[in-house]
Amino acid sequence: MLPGFIAREVMVDLVWVLERAYGFSRAEVAGALESLLSAAGIDVAAADDVGQGLFR
């Protein structure tokens, strides 16, 4: 598997699309982001900030 990188701006856009376009609840968005954070080979910019935001 090739390594990947997800920029902070992409994470923000992803949340917007999941909520607005697909009607995801906050819990569903959190689950999707948590899956990305724990995926092997994917480096998420500001992963600590994203992780903290999930558990507010």
C-alpha positions in Angstrom: 0.0 0.0 0.0 1.3 3.4 -0.9 1.5 6.0 1.9 -1.0 8.8 1.8 -1.3 12.3 3.3 -4.5 14.2 4.1 -4.1 18.0 4.6 -6.1 19.9 7.3 -8.1 21.7 4.6 -9.2 18.3 3.1 -10.4 17.2 6.5 -12.5 20.3 6.9 -14.0 19.8 3.4 -14.6 16.1 4.1 -16.6 17.0 7.2 -18.7 19.6 5.3 -19.4 17.1 2.5 -20.3 14.3 4.8 -22.7 16.5 6.8 -24.2 18.6 4.0 -24.2 16.4 1.0 -24.6 13.0 2.6 -26.6 13.9 5.7 -24.2 12.2 8.1 -24.8 12.8 11.8 -22.0 14.1 14.0 -21.5 10.6 15.3 -21.2 9.3 11.8 -18.7 12.0 10.8 -16.7 11.2 14.0 -16.6 7.5 13.0 -15.4 8.3 9.5 -12.6 10.6 10.8 -11.6 8.1 13.5 -11.3 5.5 10.7 -9.0 7.8 8.7 -6.9 8.6 11.8 -6.3 4.9 12.6 -5.7 3.8 9.0 -2.3 2.4 8.3 -0.2 4.4 5.9 -2.2 7.6 6.0 -0.6 10.6 7.6 -3.2 13.2 8.6 -2.1 16.8 9.1 -2.8 18.0 12.6 -4.0 14.6 13.6 -3.8 15.5 17.3 -6.1 18.5 16.7 -8.6 16.3 14.7 -8.5 13.6 17.4 -9.2 16.2 20.2 -12.1 17.7 18.1 -13.7 14.3 17.9 -14.1 14.0 21.6 -15.5 17.4 22.5 
